[in-house]
Amino acid sequence: MTAARARAAYRYVLHRITEHPDTDITYEAECLWCDWAAEPSTGSASVDVECMSHTGRSGHKSFRRVRTEACRIPES
């Protein structure tokens, strides 16, 4: 009696990922020294200005910035 052998078939399919056309990109930032956070915006410049204003008022110079977008993988 022989043992059953498992066989596997591997298929490689190229995919690409793209920004979803029906959504906006959102930018956010928060101070790493206190609980301050910038108002989320669809423009990075306004978030950067808020961070610089916070630095001017508080002296805090470290922030975490986040860029959020929806994406999709279109059919090949």
C-alpha positions in Angstrom: 0.0 0.0 0.0 1.5 3.4 -1.0 0.8 6.7 0.7 -1.3 9.2 -1.2 0.8 12.2 -2.4 -0.6 15.7 -2.3 0.0 17.8 -5.4 -0.2 21.5 -5.6 -0.6 23.8 -8.6 0.6 27.4 -8.3 -0.6 30.1 -10.6 0.8 33.6 -10.7 -1.4 36.4 -11.9 -0.2 39.9 -12.2 -2.4 42.5 -10.4 -2.1 46.2 -10.0 -3.6 48.5 -7.4 -5.0 51.9 -8.2 -6.7 54.8 -6.4 -10.4 54.5 -6.5 -11.7 57.2 -8.8 -14.9 58.0 -6.9 -13.2 58.8 -3.6 -11.0 61.6 -2.1 -7.6 61.4 -0.4 -7.8 62.5 3.2 -4.8 64.0 5.1 -4.6 64.0 8.9 -2.0 64.9 11.5 -1.6 64.6 15.3 1.0 66.0 17.7 3.3 63.4 19.3 3.7 65.5 22.5 0.0 66.3 23.3 -3.6 65.4 22.3 -3.8 68.0 19.6 -4.9 66.9 16.1 -5.4 68.8 12.8 -8.8 68.9 11.2 -8.8 66.1 8.5 -8.7 67.7 5.0 -8.6 66.7 1.3 -5.5 69.0 0.9 -2.2 68.3 2.5 -1.2 72.0 2.6 -3.9 73.0 5.1 -2.9 70.2 7.5 0.8 71.3 7.2 -0.2 74.9 8.0 -2.2 73.7 11.1 0.9 71.7 12.3 3.2 74.7 11.8 0.7 76.9 13.7 0.6 74.4 16.5 4.4 74.4 16.7 4.3 78.2 16.9 1.8 78.2 19.8 3.2 75.2 21.7 6.8 74.6 20.7 5.9 71.0 19.8 7.8 69.9 16.7 6.9 66.2 16.2 3.7 65.1 14.4 2.3 61.9 12.9 0.9 62.5 9.5 -1.6 60.1 7.8 -2.7 60.0 4.1 -5.8 57.8 3.6 -7.2 56.8 0.3 -9.5 54.1 -1.0 -8.0 51.8 -3.6 -9.1 49.0 -5.8 -7.6 46.1 -7.8 -9.1 46.2 -11.3 -9.9 43.0 -13.1 -7.2 42.0 -15.6 
